[in-house]
Structures are given as structure tokens and as C-alpha cells.
Amino acid sequence: MLDQLLKLGFSDEEARVYLAALELGETSVSRIAQKSEIERTTTYSHIASLKKRGLMTLSRRGKKQVYIAENPRKLRAELAEKGKLIEAVLPQLLSITNALDKKPTVRFFDSKEGIYDTYRETLEYAGTPMRMWMSSPWYEDEKFWRDFYMPTRIEKKIPLFAIVPKTDESQPFVKDDQSSLRQTRMTEGHDIVADIVLYGKRSIAIISYTESTALVIESDKLFQTLLFIFKSHWEALGKN
């Protein structure tokens, strides 16, 4: 539970104070401090922070002050409000980014998780065609590809144009093209040993799955050049 609250923007001690107050109900600062194992003076500070977020209230019972943790559903409302704020400010932030000179950038990843992050990034451009030289039509982690990547790509209406080596395993892959929002053409030989993905308007991912290595390049000129090479290769293969 603590880890989840940390991901929602709580500090470690703030989360412990909130959880302690939830469990105790109407209670005093001293009891919250004792249960959360945080010094009383520090507990006051975290209670003040939670009050600002609308997650803790102060009440009186006779001469005593008691503190009450608010219903956790308020977290949902807080997140919804933040979501609206992000949607409001995002166009302005993007306009600042677009105003900058788009110099080429290069990012390097050397882990399987880095590779997955790279493939997830290719799904950020809804409705924009993706081109890909594929080293193989199948990968070892079927849960990622079958349960997440392909359904998400289809949901976001990202058509895939794929060039794959012509092998026995390519045949059933090609048969699924229509249901997979994909067009596939096969090339003779087995010289494609890494994936090259052209996605968005200027992004290139070069991925060696077996070596757990990925290189992501953002460049208008390199993208346009590789796109021309891909289209030429695609036309040369014809429908097979």
C-alpha cells in the first residue's frame, strides 16, 4: 500500500501519517505519531500538508482537537483535477518545444526493459503509419506482444507496414495481416538481424532484441532518407 501512495505523489512519511489516520479514525496527533512512528512535531507538518490536499480535516470534540483522514475517494478527485490541469497546460508546453530547433537526438538503451520502453514509445503516434524491417515475426515475450503491443497499436489505429525475412514462420504471420491492421512483405535471405522501426514524423528505433540493445534517433533528414529506402524496398518486393 505504501508503495502505491508514493507513486501517487505522497512522501514516505506523509503516506505513513495518512495510513495511520485512516486506520485510527478520529484521533489525536500523538496517536498518529505513535502509529506512524514519526516524531510528533514532524507529524504536525505532514498533517498540514494533507489538509492542503483535502485529505485530512480538523474537528473538535469538546475541548479536544481531533484529526480525521478523509475518504480515499478524494484521491481520485485530486488525480482527475491534475489530469485536467495537464490537459490545459500541455498545448502550451508543446508549443514551447516545437519552437525550439529540432536538432537530431540519440538515446541508447541496454536492457530488455529499455527495449520495451522503446516499443511503447512507437505507440504514441495514433493514426500515423509505422514502417518496420523485422528480424523475426515472433518474439519470446508473447504476453507483451500479444496482450499489450498489438491490441494497443490496433486500438490507436496505427497501421504497420512490415518487411520480414521469408521463412517458414513468416507464412502464418502474413495470414493474420488483415486482422492485425498490418501489411507484410517478405524478403529472401536472412540478412535482417535487427529491427528498424520508422514511427511518428522523425523517429527511428534500431533494436537488437537478442543483444538487449536499442538505439533511438530523432532526425528529420535521417528519417526521410530511411523512409525513402523503405518505400523503395517495399515497392521492389511487390505483393508476395
N, C-alpha and C positions, 0 to 999 in steps of 0.2 A: 504493500500500500504506500509506504514511504517513497519508494522509487517513482511511482506514478505521480505523486504530488510534486516531486522535484521536477518532473517533465512538464508539469502544468504551471511552473514559474514560482513555486514555493522555495524558500531556502530550507536547508535541513532542519534548523531549529524552529522556523516558522511552521513547517509541516508537523513537527512533533507537538508543538503547542496546540495547533488546530485539532489534531487527532486526540490529544489528551482532553481538550474541552468537549469534543464530540462525545467521548466515552463517559465523561463525568456529568454532562447535563449542566444545570445551573450550578455554578461553583465559584470558588474564590481563586484569586491569583496564587495564593500559597499552595493550594491543592493542584492547580495546573502545573506550577513549577515543580512540585514534587513528582507528579506522574510523568512529566516530560523530561525530568532530570536536567532541568535548566535553571540557572540562578534566577531568583525572584526578580531582581532589577532588570535582567535581560528579558524575562518573560513579559514584563510590562511593555517593553519596546516592541516585541513581536505581536502582542495583543493590539497595540495601537496601529500597527501595520495591517493586521487583519481587519480591524474596524474600518480602516480607509477603503478596504476592498469589499466591505459589506458582508464579511464572513464571520464577524463577531459583534455582539451587542452588549451594552452595559445596562443593567437593570438594578433596581433596589428592592430589597426585601426587609422592610423595617428600616433599621439604621445601617444595614449591611449592603455593600455593593456586591453584586454577583455578575458573573460573565457567562454568556451563552453563545455557543457556537451555532452559527446559522445553518439552515438546511443545506446539505451538499449540492442540491439542485441549483443553488446560486452560482456554483462554478460554471454550470452550463450557460447560464445567462451572461456571466462575465466573459466566457470564451466567445459567445455569439457577438457580444459588443466589440470585442477585439477584432473579430472577423470583419465586422462592418467597417471598423477603422482602417484595417489593412486594405480592404477593397477601395476605400475612399482615397487613401494616400498612394496606393500602388501606381496609378497612372502618372502621378507627378514624379515619383521616383524613377519610373521607366523613361519618362521624358528627359530627365537629367542624364540617365545612362545613354540614351540614344543621341544626346547632344555631344557626347564625347567622341573623339576619333576612334573608330573601331580598328584598333591595331590588332594584329594576329596574336593569339594567346595559345599556350601549350600547357596541358596538365598531364601528369603522369600518375598512374596507379599501379601498385604491385601486389595486389591481393585479390582473392575471389570476390570479396565484398565490394572492392573498388570497381571490379568488372560489372557487378550487379548494379551499382550506382550509375555507372556509365549507361547501361542499357535502360535503366529507369529514366535517365535524362532524355533518351531518344523519344520518350512518350510525352514530352512536354509540349509538343507542337501539334495540337489537334488539327486534323484535316489536311495536314501537309504531307505529301508523299515522302516515303523513305526509300532509299536505294541501298542495296547491300550485296557485296560479294561475301558469300558464306563459305566457311571452311567445311562445314558439315550441316545437314538439315536437322540433326538431332544433337542435344547436349545432355550431359549427365543429370542435371538437376531438373527433372520433369515438373516438380512442384512449382518452381519459379516460372518455367516457360509455359506449361500447360494451364496452370491455375491462375497465374498472375499476368505474365507479359502478353501473351496472345489475346486473352479476353480484354485486357485494358486497351491494347492497340486497336482492336476492333471497335470497342465502345467509343474510343476517341476518333474513330473514322480516319485512321492513319493507314492508307494503302501501302503495301510493301511490294517493291519490285526486287526480286532476289535472283542472283546468279549463283548457281551451286555446281560443284563437280558432279559429273554424270557417273553415278554409282548405283548399285542395287537398291540402297536405302533411299535414293532420291526419288524413285518411281512413286512409292506411296505418298511421299511428301507433296509431289506435284499434283496428285489426285485431289488433295484437300485444299487446293488453291481457292476455289470459289467460296467455300465456307469460311475461309481464313482471311478474306479481304487481301488476297495476295496473288501476284503473278510471278511465276518462276520459269527461268530458262536455264538449261543445263549446258555445261561446257565440258568438252572432252579433257581427259587427263586429270591429274590430282595436284595441280600446282598451286591451288588456292589453299593455303595452310593457316591463314589468319582471316578474321572478319574485318571488312572495311565497310563502315556504315556512313552514309551521307544523310543527314537529317536536319530539320529546320531550314534555315536560309543560308547558313555559313558554317555548319558544324560537321566535323569529320571525326569518327572514332575508329582507331585501329586497335584490334583486340586479338590477343593470342590467349585463348581460353586455357590451353594446356600449360602455358607458362605463367598463368595468373598475372598477365600484364595488359595494360590498356593505355593508349595514348589518345588524348582528346585535343584536337586542334580547331580553333575558331579563326577562319580566314576567308575573306571573300574570294581572293584570287585562287587559292588552293581549292576551295570548294567548287568554284566554277570550272577549274581545269579537270578535277576528278569527275565532276558531273558530266562533262563532255566526253571523257574517256568511257564512263559507264554507259552512257547512251549509245556511243559508237559500238561498244562491245555487245550491248543488248540487241541493237539492230542487226549486227553481224550474225548473231546466234539464230535469229528468226524464231518462229514458233516451233518448239520441239516437244 
